[in-house]
Amino acid sequence: EDEPLVFEADEALLAEARTIGQDALRVISKLQRSGHEAYLVGGCVRDLLIGRAPKDFDVATSAHPRQVKRLFRNGRIIGRRFRLVHVRFGREIIETATFRREPAPSAAPDGDLLIVEDNEYGTAAEDARRRDFTVNGLFLDPFGGEILDFVGGLDDLDDRVLRTIGDPQRRMPEDPVRILRAIKFSTRLDFRIDDETWSAM
């Protein structure tokens, strides 16, 4: 279950990432050279794969926020519920987040699923599974030339389907903003919303 499907990234896609995502690649290169896993992740990978220019580039890594901060003097730890590092290059900010895993079940007496604490670190596989939609759960290693797919995101990308990762009846109450994100992505990318995901919304 923790083993991803690994696909070779198209050379044109890698060239595009190297051209417009140079600062993110600097961050990934330094993290990897320091012995950490590090990938491009989320919307930037999705957009590259469907031929859109990403608005920004996010990095996911096995390095903890303080380890990232130590590597980058231009880095600043931000966030409380979700601590990550903003690495600044001039006007550009590369959001660099440590792999997360699902937080422990809420102790709220009413069984509320809303996530209020999200700083439990994990593996790349665990991080992929706690993201919102399968098409946003893809990892790209721009130096190894590989796409890692733990959640069936590439199939959904090919089918232009927006689907939650895991049970949508659970994933929507965890973070209701996902409802707005689903509408935004389906409208902007012209993706169909999966029936179960739509029902949960």
C-alpha positions in Angstrom: 0.0 0.0 0.0 2.9 2.3 0.7 4.5 1.6 -2.7 3.7 4.1 -5.4 3.2 3.5 -9.1 6.3 5.1 -10.6 6.1 6.6 -14.0 8.9 8.1 -16.1 8.2 11.9 -16.5 8.0 13.2 -20.1 11.2 15.1 -21.1 9.1 18.1 -22.2 7.4 18.2 -18.8 10.8 18.2 -17.0 12.1 20.9 -19.3 9.1 23.1 -18.5 9.5 22.5 -14.8 13.2 23.4 -15.0 12.5 26.5 -17.0 9.7 28.1 -14.9 10.3 26.4 -11.5 14.0 27.1 -11.1 13.7 28.4 -7.5 11.7 25.3 -6.4 14.3 23.1 -8.1 17.0 24.9 -6.1 15.2 24.0 -2.9 14.7 20.3 -3.9 18.3 20.0 -5.1 19.7 21.3 -1.7 17.3 19.1 0.3 18.2 16.0 -1.7 21.9 16.7 -1.5 21.5 16.9 2.3 20.0 13.4 2.4 16.3 14.2 2.4 13.5 13.1 0.1 12.0 16.1 -1.7 9.5 16.5 -4.6 7.4 18.9 -6.4 3.9 18.2 -5.3 0.2 19.1 -5.7 -1.3 21.6 -8.1 2.0 22.4 -9.9 2.5 18.7 -10.8 -1.2 18.4 -11.9 -0.9 21.6 -14.0 2.4 20.5 -15.7 0.8 17.2 -16.6 -2.2 18.8 -18.3 -0.2 21.4 -20.1 -1.0 24.4 -17.9 1.7 26.8 -16.5 1.6 26.4 -12.7 0.9 29.6 -10.7 3.4 28.5 -8.0 5.5 25.5 -7.0 5.2 23.6 -3.8 7.8 21.3 -2.3 7.1 18.3 0.0 10.0 16.8 1.9 11.0 14.3 4.6 13.0 17.1 6.3 11.3 18.7 9.4 10.6 22.4 9.4 13.7 23.2 11.6 15.9 21.1 9.3 14.7 23.0 6.3 15.2 26.3 8.1 18.8 25.3 8.9 19.5 24.7 5.2 18.0 28.0 4.0 18.9 31.3 5.5 16.2 32.8 3.3 13.6 30.4 5.0 11.0 31.3 7.6 8.8 28.8 9.6 5.2 29.8 9.4 1.9 28.4 10.6 0.5 26.9 13.8 -2.0 24.3 12.7 0.3 23.4 9.8 3.9 24.4 10.2 5.9 24.8 7.0 8.8 26.8 5.7 8.5 29.7 3.2 11.8 29.9 1.3 12.0 33.3 -0.4 13.9 34.1 -3.6 13.2 37.8 -4.2 9.5 38.0 -4.8 9.0 34.3 -5.2 8.1 32.1 -2.2 8.6 28.4 -2.3 6.3 26.7 0.2 8.2 23.8 1.6 6.1 21.4 3.7 7.2 18.3 5.7 5.4 15.0 4.8 2.3 14.7 7.0 0.2 11.7 8.1 -3.4 11.6 9.2 -3.7 13.3 12.6 -5.0 11.1 15.4 -8.9 10.9 15.5 -10.5 13.9 17.1 -11.2 13.6 20.8 -14.2 15.9 20.4 -17.2 14.4 22.3 -19.5 15.1 19.4 -17.3 13.1 17.0 -16.6 16.2 15.0 -14.1 15.3 12.2 -12.7 18.8 11.7 -8.9 18.8 11.6 -7.5 21.4 14.1 -4.0 20.0 14.5 -1.9 18.8 11.5 1.7 18.5 12.5 2.1 14.8 12.7 5.0 14.0 10.3 5.0 10.9 8.1 6.2 9.4 4.9 5.5 10.4 1.3 2.8 7.7 1.0 1.1 9.0 4.1 1.4 12.5 2.9 -0.2 11.7 -0.5 -3.2 9.9 1.3 -4.0 13.0 3.4 -4.2 15.4 0.5 -7.6 16.4 -0.8 -8.1 15.1 -4.4 -6.3 12.3 -6.3 -5.1 14.7 -9.0 -3.4 16.8 -6.3 -1.7 13.8 -4.7 1.1 13.3 -7.3 4.8 13.8 -6.6 7.4 14.7 -9.2 11.1 14.2 -8.7 12.5 16.7 -11.3 16.1 15.3 -11.0 15.2 11.5 -11.0 12.7 12.2 -13.8 9.9 10.2 -12.0 6.3 10.7 -11.1 5.1 8.9 -7.9 1.4 8.1 -7.7 0.2 6.6 -4.4 -3.5 7.5 -5.0 -4.5 6.8 -8.6 -4.1 10.4 -9.5 -2.7 9.8 -13.0 -5.8 7.7 -14.1 -8.1 10.4 -12.8 -6.1 13.1 -14.6 -6.4 11.1 -17.8 -10.2 10.7 -17.2 -10.5 14.4 -16.1 -12.3 13.3 -12.9 -12.0 15.0 -9.6 -12.2 12.5 -6.7 -11.4 12.7 -3.0 -8.6 10.6 -1.6 -10.3 8.1 0.7 -13.9 8.2 1.9 -15.5 11.5 0.7 -18.1 11.3 3.5 -15.2 11.6 5.9 -12.8 13.9 3.9 -15.3 16.7 3.4 -16.2 17.2 7.1 -12.5 17.1 8.0 -12.0 20.3 6.0 -15.2 21.9 4.5 -13.0 24.2 2.4 -12.5 21.2 0.2 -16.1 21.7 -1.1 -15.1 25.1 -2.5 -11.8 23.7 -3.8 -13.7 21.0 -5.7 -15.9 23.5 -7.4 -13.0 25.7 -8.2 -10.9 22.9 -9.7 -13.8 21.4 -11.7 -14.7 24.7 -13.1 -11.2 25.9 -13.9 -9.9 22.7 -15.2 -13.2 21.4 -16.8 -13.1 18.2 -14.7 -16.1 16.1 -13.8 -16.7 15.7 -10.1 -16.9 12.0 -9.1 -20.5 11.0 -8.0 -19.5 10.0 -4.5 -17.5 13.1 -4.0 -20.4 15.2 -5.3 -22.8 13.4 -2.9 -20.6 14.1 0.1 -20.3 17.8 -1.0 
